[in-house]
Amino acid sequence: MDWFGLYNYWIVVFLMIAGLYIVIARGNLIKKLVGLNVFQASVFLLYITMGKVEGGTAPIIAEGIEVYSNPLPHVLILTAIVVGVATTALGLALIVRINEEFGTIEEEDLEEQERQT
């Protein structure tokens, strides 16, 4: 088996690990949101990579074409991108409100303020 021929999957694994690390290791809420977006992009790449069929064409019936690509993974990813953008916008709006209310977006400072109340 040629491990280097599967470079798309290596990129997916790297992005997943990087996104998860950013979410866990960073205390800044904006950085956590960026980490979630990196992780989400890796899932998009995984689905798109799995949906690609070697030598496949668009699923339009024509003479001489025997191998078709399934468009469903790509359609699902388009929907997921829209949901991801909406989720990111909501997350940013919540971070703005948290900053207005507490004066910080650092997780440790928020926990300290919570302990004081």
N, C-alpha and C positions, 0 to 999 in steps of 0.2 A: 504494500500500500504506500502510495506517495503522499507523505505528510505535508510536504511543501506545496502540493497542488491544491490543498484545502485552505489556502490563505484567507479566504473570506471568513471561514469559521474561526481562524486564529484572531482575526480583527474583531470579530464579535465577542470572543472570550476576553480579549484585552479591554474592549470598551465596557463590557459588563463588570469586570473587576475594577476598572478605574472609576466607573460611576458609583459602584457600591462603596469603594474606599472613600470617595469624596463625601458621600452621604454620612458614613459612619465617623470619619475622622475630623470633619470640619464642624465648627460650632456656629458659623455664620449661616443664617437662614437662606440668604441668596445663594451661597455656595452649595448648600444642601439641595436647593431647587435645580441648580445647574447639574449637580450630580445625578439627580433623578432624570433629567433630560438626556444626559449622556447614556444612562442605563436604558432609557426608553429607545434611543436611537439604535442601540445595539440589538434590541429585540426587533426593531424594524428591519435592520440588515439581515438578521437571521431568517425572518419570514420571507423576505425578498430572495435571499440566496436559495432557500429550500424550494421556492416556487419556480425557479428557473429550470427549464428542461433543455438538455443539450440537443441542439438542432431543432427545437420546437418553434413553431410559428404561432401567430394569433389564431384563435379558434374560429376561423372562417373556413367553411367547407369549400374545398377547391380540388380539382383533379391533380394528382401527383403528390399531394401533401398527406403524409401519414402520421407525423408527430406534431402534436399540438401542446402548447403551454396552457396551464390552467390559470385563468385570470383572477380567480377568487382570492389567492393570497395578496395580490397587488391591490385589489379593491378593499380588502380588509385593512391593509396598511394605510391606504388613503383615508379611510374612516378613522383609524387610530391616530393619524397625524392631526386631524381636525380636533379630535378629543384631547390630544396632548397639548395642542396650542391653547385650547380653552382651559385646561387644567393649569397650565403654566400661568395664564393670565389671572386666574382666580388665586393661585398661590402668590403671585406678585402683589395682587390687591390686598390679600391678607397680611403680607409682610409690611406693606405700607401702613395699614391700620395698626399693626403691632408696634411699629416704629412711632406712630403718632401717639399711641396710648402709653407706651413704656419708655420711649426715648432710646431704644436700642434694638438691634436685631441679632445680638449675640446670645446664644442659648444659655451660657453660664450666667450672664447678667440677668436674664429673664428668670432663671431658677432662683437666683439670689433674691430678686425682688419678690418672688412668690413666697420664699421662706420668711421674709421680713413681715409679710402681711398676716 
